Amino acid sequence: LYIELWYRSREDELANIDSNCICVKIRKVIDVHTSDVIASAIKELTLRHKLMACF
Protein backbone atom coordinates (compact mmCIF):
# COMPACT_ATOMS: atom_id res chain seq x y z
CA LEU A 1 0.00 0.00 0.00
CA TYR A 2 1.17 3.52 -0.75
CA ILE A 3 -0.05 7.10 -1.02
CA GLU A 4 0.78 9.48 -3.85
CA LEU A 5 1.19 13.11 -2.85
CA TRP A 6 1.35 15.73 -5.59
CA TYR A 7 2.92 19.17 -5.35
CA ARG A 8 2.61 22.21 -7.55
CA SER A 9 3.72 25.76 -6.92
CA ARG A 10 1.37 28.41 -5.59
CA GLU A 11 1.61 30.24 -8.91
CA ASP A 12 0.62 27.08 -10.81
CA GLU A 13 -2.21 26.47 -8.35
CA LEU A 14 -3.62 29.97 -8.91
CA ALA A 15 -3.22 29.69 -12.68
CA ASN A 16 -4.73 26.16 -12.63
CA ILE A 17 -1.68 24.68 -14.37
CA ASP A 18 -1.31 20.94 -13.84
CA SER A 19 1.56 20.23 -16.23
CA ASN A 20 4.36 21.21 -13.84
CA CYS A 21 3.54 18.92 -10.89
CA ILE A 22 5.84 16.57 -9.04
CA CYS A 23 4.81 13.45 -7.17
CA VAL A 24 6.16 11.49 -4.24
CA LYS A 25 5.02 7.98 -3.29
CA ILE A 26 4.98 7.12 0.40
CA ARG A 27 4.99 3.38 1.04
CA LYS A 28 3.90 1.46 4.15
CA VAL A 29 1.05 3.78 5.10
CA ILE A 30 -0.90 1.31 7.22
CA ASP A 31 -1.51 2.57 10.77
CA VAL A 32 0.38 5.83 10.15
CA HIS A 33 -0.68 9.33 11.21
CA THR A 34 -1.46 11.83 8.47
CA SER A 35 1.06 14.31 9.85
CA ASP A 36 3.81 11.65 9.60
CA VAL A 37 2.93 10.97 5.95
CA ILE A 38 3.01 14.68 5.13
CA ALA A 39 6.34 15.12 6.95
CA SER A 40 7.81 12.19 4.98
CA ALA A 41 6.54 13.66 1.71
CA ILE A 42 8.01 17.08 2.46
CA LYS A 43 11.35 15.50 3.35
CA GLU A 44 11.36 13.43 0.15
CA LEU A 45 10.37 16.41 -2.02
CA THR A 46 12.99 18.70 -0.51
CA LEU A 47 15.73 16.09 -0.96
CA ARG A 48 14.81 14.84 -4.42
CA HIS A 49 13.67 18.08 -6.07
CA LYS A 50 15.71 20.64 -4.15
CA LEU A 51 12.59 22.41 -2.87
CA MET A 52 12.59 24.70 0.14
CA ALA A 53 10.10 23.83 2.85
CA CYS A 54 8.46 27.00 4.15
CA PHE A 55 6.03 26.85 7.06
C-alpha positions in Angstrom: 0.0 0.0 0.0 1.2 3.5 -0.8 -0.1 7.1 -1.0 0.8 9.5 -3.9 1.2 13.1 -2.9 1.4 15.7 -5.6 2.9 19.2 -5.4 2.6 22.2 -7.6 3.7 25.8 -6.9 1.4 28.4 -5.6 1.6 30.2 -8.9 0.6 27.1 -10.8 -2.2 26.5 -8.4 -3.6 30.0 -8.9 -3.2 29.7 -12.7 -4.7 26.2 -12.6 -1.7 24.7 -14.4 -1.3 20.9 -13.8 1.6 20.2 -16.2 4.4 21.2 -13.8 3.5 18.9 -10.9 5.8 16.6 -9.0 4.8 13.4 -7.2 6.2 11.5 -4.2 5.0 8.0 -3.3 5.0 7.1 0.4 5.0 3.4 1.0 3.9 1.5 4.1 1.1 3.8 5.1 -0.9 1.3 7.2 -1.5 2.6 10.8 0.4 5.8 10.2 -0.7 9.3 11.2 -1.5 11.8 8.5 1.1 14.3 9.9 3.8 11.7 9.6 2.9 11.0 6.0 3.0 14.7 5.1 6.3 15.1 6.9 7.8 12.2 5.0 6.5 13.7 1.7 8.0 17.1 2.5 11.3 15.5 3.4 11.4 13.4 0.1 10.4 16.4 -2.0 13.0 18.7 -0.5 15.7 16.1 -1.0 14.8 14.8 -4.4 13.7 18.1 -6.1 15.7 20.6 -4.1 12.6 22.4 -2.9 12.6 24.7 0.1 10.1 23.8 2.9 8.5 27.0 4.1 6.0 26.9 7.1 
